[in-house]
Amino acid sequence: MKNSTKKILFLLIFILICIFFLRLVTKPVQKHTQRQAEGEKIRVKVTTVKKGDLNLILSYVGSIKAKDEINVFSKVTGKLAQYSVNEGDSIAKGQIIALVDRDETGLKYELAPVESPISGIVGRTMLDKGSNILTTASITSGTPVAIIVNMEEMIVKLNIPEPDIGYIKKGLKAQIQVDAFAQENFQGEISKVSEVVDTQTRTLPIEIIIPNKDHRLKSGMFARLQIIASVLKDRLYLPQDALIKELGVNYLFVVENSTAKKKKINTGIQDSNRIEILEGVNEGDSVIVFGQQGLKDGTSVEIVKD
Protein backbone atom coordinates (compact mmCIF):
# COMPACT_ATOMS: atom_id res chain seq x y z
CA MET A 1 0.00 0.00 0.00
CA LYS A 2 2.79 2.34 0.95
CA ASN A 3 4.64 1.58 -2.29
CA SER A 4 1.52 2.38 -4.33
CA THR A 5 1.11 5.72 -2.53
CA LYS A 6 4.75 6.61 -3.19
CA LYS A 7 4.39 5.77 -6.88
CA ILE A 8 1.27 7.93 -7.22
CA LEU A 9 2.97 10.81 -5.40
CA PHE A 10 6.04 10.55 -7.61
CA LEU A 11 3.85 10.50 -10.73
CA LEU A 12 1.98 13.64 -9.61
CA ILE A 13 5.23 15.50 -8.93
CA PHE A 14 6.58 14.46 -12.34
CA ILE A 15 3.39 15.71 -14.08
CA LEU A 16 3.57 19.06 -12.24
CA ILE A 17 7.23 19.52 -13.27
CA CYS A 18 6.36 18.76 -16.91
CA ILE A 19 3.50 21.28 -16.84
CA PHE A 20 5.78 23.92 -15.34
CA PHE A 21 8.46 23.54 -18.05
CA LEU A 22 5.85 23.33 -20.79
CA ARG A 23 4.45 26.68 -19.69
CA LEU A 24 7.96 28.18 -19.71
CA VAL A 25 8.51 27.02 -23.28
CA THR A 26 5.11 27.94 -24.69
CA LYS A 27 4.69 31.27 -22.93
CA PRO A 28 6.79 33.32 -25.41
CA VAL A 29 4.99 31.75 -28.36
CA GLN A 30 1.58 32.39 -26.78
CA LYS A 31 2.53 35.99 -26.06
CA HIS A 32 3.74 36.39 -29.64
CA THR A 33 0.46 34.92 -30.97
CA GLN A 34 -1.62 37.11 -28.63
CA ARG A 35 0.13 40.24 -29.89
CA GLN A 36 -0.65 39.20 -33.46
CA ALA A 37 -4.30 38.61 -32.58
CA GLU A 38 -4.55 42.05 -30.98
CA GLY A 39 -3.23 43.64 -34.19
CA GLU A 40 0.06 44.78 -32.67
CA LYS A 41 2.92 44.88 -35.16
CA ILE A 42 5.77 42.46 -34.57
CA ARG A 43 9.17 44.13 -34.40
CA VAL A 44 11.70 42.56 -36.80
CA LYS A 45 15.09 43.20 -38.32
CA VAL A 46 15.70 42.86 -42.04
CA THR A 47 18.48 42.66 -44.56
CA THR A 48 18.53 43.19 -48.31
CA VAL A 49 19.01 40.44 -50.87
CA LYS A 50 22.34 41.19 -52.56
CA LYS A 51 24.52 39.95 -55.37
CA GLY A 52 28.17 39.10 -54.98
CA ASP A 53 30.91 36.53 -55.41
CA LEU A 54 30.67 33.34 -53.35
CA ASN A 55 33.38 30.79 -52.67
CA LEU A 56 32.63 27.11 -53.18
CA ILE A 57 34.41 25.64 -50.16
CA LEU A 58 35.07 21.93 -49.58
CA SER A 59 35.79 20.96 -45.96
CA TYR A 60 37.83 17.99 -44.73
CA VAL A 61 39.86 16.80 -41.75
CA GLY A 62 43.25 15.10 -41.70
CA SER A 63 46.60 14.70 -39.93
CA ILE A 64 49.68 16.83 -40.52
CA LYS A 65 53.08 15.26 -41.07
CA ALA A 66 56.47 16.46 -42.20
CA LYS A 67 56.96 16.25 -45.95
CA ASP A 68 60.21 14.33 -45.38
CA GLU A 69 59.93 12.08 -42.33
CA ILE A 70 62.25 9.07 -42.15
CA ASN A 71 62.82 6.21 -39.73
CA VAL A 72 66.59 5.71 -39.47
CA PHE A 73 67.96 2.16 -39.09
CA SER A 74 71.39 0.81 -38.26
CA LYS A 75 73.32 -1.11 -40.92
CA VAL A 76 74.60 -3.53 -38.28
CA THR A 77 73.07 -5.48 -35.41
CA GLY A 78 74.19 -4.89 -31.84
CA LYS A 79 73.34 -2.74 -28.86
CA LEU A 80 72.89 1.01 -28.65
CA ALA A 81 76.11 2.46 -27.19
CA GLN A 82 75.04 6.10 -27.23
CA TYR A 83 73.23 8.84 -29.12
CA SER A 84 75.33 11.63 -30.62
CA VAL A 85 72.38 14.04 -30.88
CA ASN A 86 69.34 15.08 -28.88
CA GLU A 87 65.70 15.41 -29.89
CA GLY A 88 65.11 18.80 -31.51
CA ASP A 89 68.70 19.16 -32.79
CA SER A 90 69.25 20.28 -36.38
CA ILE A 91 71.16 17.69 -38.32
CA ALA A 92 72.92 17.51 -41.70
CA LYS A 93 72.75 14.68 -44.20
CA GLY A 94 75.39 12.11 -43.30
CA GLN A 95 75.79 13.34 -39.72
CA ILE A 96 76.18 10.63 -37.07
CA ILE A 97 73.05 10.07 -34.99
CA ALA A 98 74.14 7.16 -32.78
CA LEU A 99 76.85 4.57 -32.21
CA VAL A 100 76.17 0.84 -32.12
CA ASP A 101 78.24 -1.71 -30.16
CA ARG A 102 78.38 -4.84 -32.32
CA ASP A 103 80.85 -6.79 -30.18
CA GLU A 104 80.50 -10.55 -30.26
CA THR A 105 81.98 -13.13 -27.96
CA GLY A 106 85.73 -13.34 -28.63
CA LEU A 107 85.66 -10.44 -31.12
CA LYS A 108 86.17 -6.71 -30.73
CA TYR A 109 84.77 -4.12 -33.15
CA GLU A 110 84.84 -0.36 -33.31
CA LEU A 111 81.53 1.34 -32.55
CA ALA A 112 79.47 1.47 -35.74
CA PRO A 113 77.95 4.85 -36.67
CA VAL A 114 74.31 5.36 -37.63
CA GLU A 115 74.08 8.27 -40.09
CA SER A 116 71.18 10.51 -41.07
CA PRO A 117 70.06 10.00 -44.70
CA ILE A 118 68.61 13.53 -44.91
CA SER A 119 69.08 17.00 -43.44
CA GLY A 120 66.46 18.04 -40.93
CA ILE A 121 65.64 17.83 -37.24
CA VAL A 122 65.85 14.93 -34.84
CA GLY A 123 62.16 14.33 -34.25
CA ARG A 124 62.56 11.44 -31.83
CA THR A 125 65.21 9.12 -30.43
CA MET A 126 63.62 5.70 -30.09
CA LEU A 127 65.83 3.58 -27.81
CA ASP A 128 67.49 3.43 -24.42
CA LYS A 129 71.20 2.83 -24.01
CA GLY A 130 71.95 -0.88 -24.28
CA SER A 131 68.81 -1.69 -26.31
CA ASN A 132 69.14 -4.45 -28.91
CA ILE A 133 69.20 -3.24 -32.50
CA LEU A 134 68.21 -5.27 -35.55
CA THR A 135 68.74 -4.26 -39.15
CA THR A 136 65.98 -4.19 -41.77
CA ALA A 137 67.56 -7.31 -43.26
CA SER A 138 66.73 -9.29 -40.10
CA ILE A 139 64.10 -12.00 -40.11
CA THR A 140 61.97 -9.82 -37.86
CA SER A 141 61.39 -6.17 -38.67
CA GLY A 142 64.25 -3.78 -38.10
CA THR A 143 64.65 -1.54 -35.06
CA PRO A 144 64.39 2.19 -35.86
CA VAL A 145 67.03 4.19 -34.02
CA ALA A 146 65.54 7.66 -34.61
CA ILE A 147 63.06 9.68 -36.66
CA ILE A 148 64.46 12.54 -38.74
CA VAL A 149 62.06 15.16 -40.08
CA ASN A 150 62.43 18.08 -42.45
CA MET A 151 59.92 20.55 -40.99
CA GLU A 152 60.33 23.33 -43.56
CA GLU A 153 57.26 21.96 -45.32
CA MET A 154 54.39 19.88 -43.93
CA ILE A 155 51.80 17.85 -45.80
CA VAL A 156 48.28 16.54 -45.31
CA LYS A 157 47.13 13.52 -47.29
CA LEU A 158 43.40 13.34 -48.04
CA ASN A 159 41.03 10.97 -49.79
CA ILE A 160 38.50 13.07 -51.72
CA PRO A 161 34.97 11.56 -52.01
CA GLU A 162 33.75 10.95 -55.55
CA PRO A 163 31.15 13.80 -55.66
CA ASP A 164 33.95 16.34 -54.97
CA ILE A 165 36.51 15.00 -57.44
CA GLY A 166 35.36 17.24 -60.30
CA TYR A 167 36.33 20.36 -58.31
CA ILE A 168 39.80 19.20 -57.26
CA LYS A 169 42.93 20.14 -59.17
CA LYS A 170 46.58 20.84 -58.48
CA GLY A 171 47.31 24.39 -57.34
CA LEU A 172 44.04 25.05 -55.49
CA LYS A 173 44.53 26.97 -52.24
CA ALA A 174 43.61 25.57 -48.84
CA GLN A 175 43.18 27.06 -45.38
CA ILE A 176 44.28 24.92 -42.44
CA GLN A 177 43.37 25.25 -38.76
CA VAL A 178 44.87 23.36 -35.81
CA ASP A 179 43.80 23.41 -32.16
CA ALA A 180 47.24 24.56 -30.97
CA PHE A 181 46.79 27.87 -32.85
CA ALA A 182 43.00 28.07 -32.95
CA GLN A 183 42.83 31.75 -33.99
CA GLU A 184 45.13 31.37 -37.00
CA ASN A 185 44.69 30.13 -40.57
CA PHE A 186 47.69 28.43 -42.17
CA GLN A 187 47.89 28.55 -45.94
CA GLY A 188 48.44 25.49 -48.09
CA GLU A 189 48.14 24.33 -51.68
CA ILE A 190 47.21 21.09 -53.41
CA SER A 191 50.54 19.73 -54.62
CA LYS A 192 49.59 16.23 -55.80
CA VAL A 193 46.42 14.74 -57.28
CA SER A 194 46.27 11.04 -58.07
CA GLU A 195 45.06 9.98 -61.50
CA VAL A 196 43.50 6.80 -60.08
CA VAL A 197 40.37 6.53 -57.91
CA ASP A 198 40.49 3.94 -55.14
CA THR A 199 37.92 1.34 -56.25
CA GLN A 200 37.29 0.18 -52.67
CA THR A 201 36.44 3.60 -51.18
CA ARG A 202 35.60 5.55 -54.37
CA THR A 203 37.94 8.30 -53.23
CA LEU A 204 40.81 10.16 -54.89
CA PRO A 205 44.12 10.54 -52.98
CA ILE A 206 45.55 14.06 -52.92
CA GLU A 207 48.29 15.86 -51.02
CA ILE A 208 48.33 19.40 -49.64
CA ILE A 209 51.64 21.10 -48.91
CA ILE A 210 51.97 23.73 -46.14
CA PRO A 211 54.98 26.06 -45.67
CA ASN A 212 56.29 25.80 -42.10
CA LYS A 213 59.36 28.04 -41.86
CA ASP A 214 58.84 28.72 -38.15
CA HIS A 215 58.32 25.01 -37.39
CA ARG A 216 55.15 25.65 -35.40
CA LEU A 217 53.23 22.88 -37.11
CA LYS A 218 54.21 19.45 -35.80
CA SER A 219 53.81 15.95 -37.22
CA GLY A 220 50.67 14.27 -35.90
CA MET A 221 48.60 17.44 -35.40
CA PHE A 222 44.91 17.13 -36.24
CA ALA A 223 43.91 19.61 -38.95
CA ARG A 224 40.67 21.03 -40.34
CA LEU A 225 40.98 22.04 -43.97
CA GLN A 226 38.93 24.17 -46.31
CA ILE A 227 39.71 24.04 -50.01
CA ILE A 228 38.44 26.97 -52.10
CA ALA A 229 37.30 24.93 -55.11
CA SER A 230 35.92 27.80 -57.21
CA VAL A 231 34.53 31.33 -57.07
CA LEU A 232 30.92 31.77 -58.25
CA LYS A 233 30.46 35.24 -59.69
CA ASP A 234 27.48 37.57 -59.23
CA ARG A 235 25.20 35.28 -57.19
CA LEU A 236 22.20 36.22 -55.03
CA TYR A 237 22.88 35.57 -51.36
CA LEU A 238 21.54 36.09 -47.83
CA PRO A 239 22.77 35.43 -44.30
CA GLN A 240 22.09 31.89 -43.12
CA ASP A 241 20.05 33.40 -40.23
CA ALA A 242 17.30 34.41 -42.64
CA LEU A 243 16.28 30.82 -43.38
CA ILE A 244 13.62 28.75 -41.65
CA LYS A 245 13.55 25.01 -42.31
CA GLU A 246 10.24 23.16 -42.07
CA LEU A 247 10.04 19.45 -42.92
CA GLY A 248 13.25 19.71 -44.93
CA VAL A 249 12.07 22.74 -46.96
CA ASN A 250 13.64 26.21 -46.71
CA TYR A 251 11.47 29.28 -46.21
CA LEU A 252 11.98 32.93 -45.38
CA PHE A 253 9.86 36.03 -44.79
CA VAL A 254 9.94 39.02 -47.13
CA VAL A 255 8.55 42.34 -45.90
CA GLU A 256 6.14 44.01 -48.33
CA ASN A 257 4.16 47.08 -47.23
CA SER A 258 4.82 46.32 -43.52
CA THR A 259 3.52 42.78 -43.99
CA ALA A 260 5.52 39.53 -43.67
CA LYS A 261 5.17 37.30 -46.71
CA LYS A 262 6.32 33.70 -46.31
CA LYS A 263 8.19 32.38 -49.35
CA LYS A 264 9.65 29.02 -50.24
CA ILE A 265 13.19 29.25 -51.60
CA ASN A 266 15.80 27.06 -53.24
CA THR A 267 19.37 27.41 -52.03
CA GLY A 268 22.80 26.69 -53.48
CA ILE A 269 26.26 26.71 -51.92
CA GLN A 270 27.11 28.07 -48.48
CA ASP A 271 30.09 30.40 -48.02
CA SER A 272 30.72 30.89 -44.30
CA ASN A 273 27.45 32.46 -42.99
CA ARG A 274 26.27 33.42 -46.48
CA ILE A 275 24.05 31.15 -48.54
CA GLU A 276 23.28 31.30 -52.23
CA ILE A 277 19.64 31.86 -53.20
CA LEU A 278 18.69 30.15 -56.44
CA GLU A 279 14.95 30.86 -56.49
CA GLY A 280 12.23 32.54 -54.43
CA VAL A 281 13.39 36.15 -53.94
CA ASN A 282 14.87 38.96 -56.02
CA GLU A 283 17.77 41.34 -55.58
CA GLY A 284 16.76 44.23 -53.32
CA ASP A 285 13.99 42.36 -51.44
CA SER A 286 13.82 43.03 -47.69
CA VAL A 287 14.14 39.73 -45.83
CA ILE A 288 13.62 39.23 -42.08
CA VAL A 289 16.71 37.98 -40.25
CA PHE A 290 15.50 38.47 -36.66
CA GLY A 291 12.01 38.01 -35.26
CA GLN A 292 10.75 35.57 -37.89
CA GLN A 293 10.34 32.62 -35.51
CA GLY A 294 6.60 32.09 -34.90
CA LEU A 295 5.58 34.52 -37.63
CA LYS A 296 2.70 33.69 -39.94
CA ASP A 297 2.17 34.68 -43.52
CA GLY A 298 0.41 38.06 -43.59
CA THR A 299 1.48 39.23 -40.13
CA SER A 300 1.93 42.99 -39.71
CA VAL A 301 5.51 43.85 -38.84
CA GLU A 302 7.56 46.88 -37.85
CA ILE A 303 11.15 47.11 -39.07
CA VAL A 304 13.61 48.20 -36.39
CA LYS A 305 17.14 49.41 -37.01
CA ASP A 306 20.23 48.06 -35.27
Summary of the structure (lengths in Angstrom):
residues: 306
radius of gyration: 32.1
end to end distance: 63.0
largest distance: 105.9
contacts: 868
relative contact order: 0.19
helix: 16%
strand: 51%
